[in-house]
Amino acid sequence: MKNIRCKNYQIHINNWIELTSFLHHEDPSSVFIIVDENTEKYCLHLVLEHLDIPVQVIRIPSGEQNKNLTTCQHIWTNLMRYGADRHSLVINLGGGVIGDLGGFCAATYMRGIRFVQVPTTLLSQADASVGGKLGIDLMGFKNMVGLIQDPAAVFIFTEFLSTLPVDQIKSGYAELLKHGLIADKNAWKKLTEHTDVKILDFELLIFESLNIKKKVTEQDPNEKGLRKILNFGHTIGHAVESYWMDSRTPLLHGEAVAIGMVSEAFLSYRIGKISESELFDIRKSIIKLYGHHPKFVKHSDEIIGLMKADKKNQKGEFRFSLLESVGQACYDITVDKEAVEESFMFYKERME
């Protein structure tokens, strides 16, 4: 069991007793648990076994395509229907979608009620647990409406990861790799040495990854400067993910971010930041784990069009967070369309 103390709340890892005592201490007037069909089937019973207070379950459909105002209205309506007041508490039991969406609904219902994050995927446990970003998608663009609001607490249970297929584990692993690339060279080296992501010490890896993100977000909670480095791989990655969101074979978040990290590593090399050997090492390590998916290059114009809505842009210019070196990042780097297209072509190239 491990704990991380953030400025306004604590993160508890593998501590069911702490969850029970927290709820007794908070003494909410009512408790609501938000689940989707997956967390209801695989995770809800584990949580209920450790609660000795009545709860009301709110069910929503899974998937990024449901992170929208329609689902918000469903949640708000159920909170009203079952008598939620300003002293109620919401438990978000799920991955990144439920964490973002449920937190957003709680933070806006009656101008804000308490919420607790219980992330169930590696992606949400190792990344979204810190920083307080909440939001929903709009018109196919990711996280266009939202706010920053800390939870009352975060409870992480790595046993939930045993319910996930390997592609979901790999999706979350991309954020661990990103944290190493932007802030901890030794972590990057250690992470790239693993070949089987199903047999890792998840408690330790999550603890280390969250501490990297905590250090960054506490220096810049509102993303005015340093926190922007956490967006490495996400400018291109979010656009790629958004483009395939409604397809028959949507990319997982981590798969899209993997494409983004390779492409944005090229941009880092192009502006003279990282060396050629570092660039090729990054590409080799990421493609070895995630495979090679060059099909997106055929849709470069549409993807670049989606990038124009990125929240980091200013005055119509693309602003990127890039690598200074492996283990160090910079932000607010202006990059033109031609360089972005070159980065796509670099990703497309077959490795020798």
N, C-alpha and C positions, 0 to 999 in steps of 0.2 A: 504494500500500500504506500502510495506517495501523495503528497499534497503540494500545491503551488499556491502561494499567497499573491494575488494580484491586488491592485490598489483598492478596489471596491468590493471584491468578492474572493472566494477561494475555489480552487479546482481540486477535487478529490478523486483519486484514481484507485479503483477497486476497493471501495470502502462502503459497503451496504449499511453498516451501523451508522455511519455519518449521515447518510441520506435520511434515515429514520429520525435521528436526533435533530437534524436541521428542520424537518417539517414540524416537529413538536415545538421547537424553539420559535419558529416563525408564526405558528398558530394561525394559519389563514382561515378566513371564514368559509371557504370552499376551495377544493382542488380540482383542476381539470387536467387531463392528460391528452395531448394531441398525438395521434398515431396515423400511419397509413396501413394499407392491407398487409405489408410485410412486417412492420414492427408490431402490429397487433398479433400476428401469428407467431413470431419468433421471440419477441422481447417483452411484450406487455406482461405476460404471466410471471416473469422473473421479477419485475418491478412490484407487481401487486403482492407477491409473496412477502415482501419486506415492508409493506405499508399496513398500518393498523388504523387508518382513517378512511372514511368514505371518499371515493373519487368519481368524477363524471368523465367518461371517455368521449372525445370528439374525433371522429374518423374523417380523414381526407384521402383523396386518391394520390398515389405516389407519382413521382416524376417531375422533372424540371418544367414540363409543359403545363403543370398545374400550379406553378408558383406565381399566381396572378390575383387580381382583385376579386374574381369570382370565388376563388377558394377563401380569400380573406372574408368576404361577406358571409360565407357559410360558417366560418369560425366565429365571427362577431355575433351572428344571429343565434348560434348555439350558446354562446356565453350569456347573451341576454335571456334566452329562453329558459336557461337553467339557473338564472338568478345571480350571475357573477357580479360582484361589487368591487369597490376599490381595495378591499382587503382580501380578495381572492388571489389564488396563485395558479399559474399555468406551468405544467411540465411538458416540455417539448421532447418527445421520445422518438428520435429518428435521425436521419442523416442531415446533410446540409440544407436540403429543401425545407424540411420541417423546422430546423433550427432558425433559418432565415425568416421563413414565413410565420411560424408560430411566435417567434420573438417579436416580429413586426406587429402582429395582431395584438399581442399583449401590451406592447409599448404604446399603442395608439388607442386601445379600448379604454374608455373613460379617462382619456389623456394619460394612461399608463397604469398598468398593474404589474405586480411582481411576476417574474418568470424564471424558471430553472431549465438549463440545458442538460439533457441526458443524451449525448450523441451516440449513435450506434454503428457508424461506419468509421473506417480508419481516416478517411478524409475529414470528417467532422470532428473526430477526436483529436487528431494531430494538428489541426489548423483552425477550424471555425470556433473552437472552444475559447479562444483568446481574441480580444479586440472589439467585441460588441457590435460588429457590423450586422445589420438586419435589413431585409428588403425583399422586394418582389420584382419580377420581370414585367416589361411593358412593350407591347408591339414587337415581340421577338428579341428585344434587347435585354441582356442580363442586368439585374440589380439596378434598374433605372430609377426606382422609387424606394426610398428607405431612410434609415437614420442610424446613428451610433448610440447604443444604449447597453450598458453592462447588465448581465443577468444577476439574479440574487445569489446564484451559485452554479457550479458545473460539476456533474458527477459522471465520471468515465468508468465504464466496466468493460475490460478487454474481452470478457467471455462472449460479448455480443459479436465479436469479430469471427467467431467460429461458425456463425450462421451465414457468412458471406461467401459468394463465389470468388475465385482467385482474381477475376478481372476487377471486382470492386476493391479488393485489397490493393492491387496494383494502381488503381485510380487514386487512392489515398496516398500511396507511397510517393506519387509525383510531388506532393506538397512537402514531404520530408526532404526529397532531393532538392527542391527549390530552396528550402531553408538552409541547407548545406551550401549550395552555390552562392547564395547572397551573403552569408554571414559566418560560415564555419567550414573551412577547408577540410579539416579532419573529419567532420561529420559526413561531408560529401564523399570523401575517400572510403570511409567505412561503409556507407550505404551502397556504394557502387560495387562493393566486393560481394554482396549477398546475391545469390542466384535463385533461392527459393523463398519467396516472400511469405509463404504460409508457416514457416517454422522460426519466425523471428521472436525476439524478446520484445513484444509490443509495448509492455508497460514501460520499459526503459526508453525505447525509441520515441514513444509519445511524450514522455516526460522531458526528454532532451529537446525535442522539436518545439514543444510548447514554451520552454524556457527561452529558446531563440526568439520566437515571436513575441513573447512577453517583454523581453528586453527592448525590442523595437517599438512596440505599441505604447509602452508606458512613457517613452521619450516623446512620442508624437501621437497622442490618442485620437486626434481629429484629422489625421492624414494631410497635414499641411506641408510636410517635408519628408523626414526620414522614413516614415511608414510607407511611403510610396514604393520603396524597394521591394515590398512584399508582393507587388504586382508584376515582378519579373515573370515572363512567360505567359502572362494573362492578357496582354493587349492583343496579341495574335491569337492566343489560346481561346479567349472568350468569343472572338469573332468566328473562329472555326467551329466552336461548340454551338454557337447560335445558328450558324448556317445549317448544321445537320440536326438541329433540335427536333424538327417535325418530320424527319425522314423515317423510313422503315428501320434504318440501322443508325440511330443517333450515337455520337461519340460520348463516352463518359467524360466527366470533367477532367480527370487526370490524364486521359488519353489526349485530349485537346491541349492541355497545358504542356504535355510532353512535346507535342509539335511546336507549341509556342516557345518553349525553352530552347530547342535546337535552333529555331529561326532567329530568336532574339540573341542567342549566343553569337550567331553570325553577325548580327548588327553590332554587337559589342566588339567583335574582331574588326569589322569594317571601319569603325571610328577610332581604331588604334588602342583599344583598351586591353583585350585579352590576346594572348599569343595564338599562332596557328595551331600549335600542338595542344593547347588548352581547348581550342574550338573543336578539334577533331576528337579529342578525348571525351568531351561532353556529348558530341553527336553519337559516337560509338557506344558510350555507356547507356544513353537514353534509348537509342533504337534497339540495342540488345535486349532491353527489358520490355519495351512497348511495341516493338515491330516497326515496320516502315509503311507509312500510309500516305503516299504521294498524291492520291486522287484529289486532294483538296486544291492542289495547284491549278487544276483545270478551271477552278471557280475563283481564281484570284481576284478578279474585278468585284465580284459580289462580296467576297470576304473583306477586301479593302473598304468597300462601301459600308459594311457593318462596323469596321474599325473607326469610322468617322464619328460614331456616337460614343466612343470611349470617354469616360469621365475625366481622364487625365489630359485630354486635348485642350489646347488653348489657341484661340484666334484661328481656328481651322487647321492648325498644325498637329501632326502626330507627336505626342510626348510619350517617351518610353522610359521604363526603368531597366537599366542594363547592367552588365557586369564590369566592374573595374578590373577584377581578377577573380579566380576561383576563391570564393570565401569573402568577397567584398563587392558591393554594388553601388550604383549611382542612380540618380533619378532626374526627371525633367529634361531628358535628352531629346532634342528635336531630330526627327528622321523623316526623310522625304519618301514619296511613293515609290520611286525607282529603287531605293535601298530595300524597301519592304519586299518588292517583287524579286530582287536578287536573293533575299533571305529565303523566299519560297523555293527558288531554283536550287539553292544550296541544299535545302532539306530534301528536294526531289532526287538529287544525285545519288546514285548507288554507291555504297561503300565498297572499297576494294577488299 
